[in-house]
Amino acid sequence: QVQVVESGGGMVQTGGSLRLSCLVSGLTFDEHTMGWFRQTPGKEREGVASIAWTETATYYSDSVKGRFTISRDNAKNMLYLQMNSLKPEDTAIYYCAADPIWKRWFVPPVPPAFSGWGQGTQVTVSS
């Protein structure tokens, strides 16, 4: 069973940066696409970014493109999200999750296609 533990959230001012981390266990990490998602109260969970298990493909939502970078360290079972030029609208709980299909080449961060949801990590950007 997939387990994830997100960390690295916090409170920053507009224009600041944060780096989120996600430790994954319960699957062969280097054979699954991974994704980052976020959710605010009263809204549906939205996809932020995803990265192929081969690391040869990434996807970013329009709202974060050019500001966020997703990466992974397959040797450490770690997923990262570097967030720069943060805006108040980036305030949310951020989650990581795995594509449960083994070696599916790539999938964009559509929440129903992913599983292994953790507790998330809160990111708050003040204006």
Secondary structure as UniProt FT lines:
FT   STRAND          3..7
FT   STRAND          10..13
FT   TURN            14..15
FT   STRAND          18..25
FT   HELIX           29..31
FT   STRAND          34..39
FT   TURN            41..42
FT   STRAND          46..51
FT   TURN            53..54
FT   STRAND          58..60
FT   TURN            62..67
FT   STRAND          68..73
FT   TURN            74..77
FT   STRAND          78..83
FT   HELIX           88..90
FT   STRAND          92..98
FT   TURN            102..103
FT   HELIX           111..113
FT   STRAND          121..126
//
